[in-house]
């Protein structure tokens, strides 16, 4: 099985020779991305174990903005970590935050431990699911709490993580 290697840069002609050598001497399949294509590829940030523990505390706030740019922020007690680069939550009310993510998929989720002066802001792009395994997971969870079925399950592919601690406020971690 060939591994993939993606070359990014502005010197495509200069890379041609290097790319050919990589193809011939390794088991990598090489592709080149120009500036327009690089914008489409987003590196995902890694959520650490400490961050996961803090998210599981349930003290998360979701920040969104509608197509006009008006910000909205609200608590999301259902936020879970799906993997090292994805958060998810069940959208209960289907009101302003949900309308905003339908119009503008860029969001931030903040979680803070006020007693320890620590916290993180996870920023990324949402994927909305109104059926399927993740949706049913939130539906079952909400049913246990005697809440209505969610309007949607929302995944957040985390692209950036910022420190919200008193020691490094706003510092980019990933």
Helices and strands as residue ranges (DSSP letters): E 3-8, H 12-25, E 28-33, H 35-40, H 49-55, E 60-65, E 71-75, E 80-83, E 86-91, H 96-103, E 106-113, E 118-129, H 133-144, E 152-163
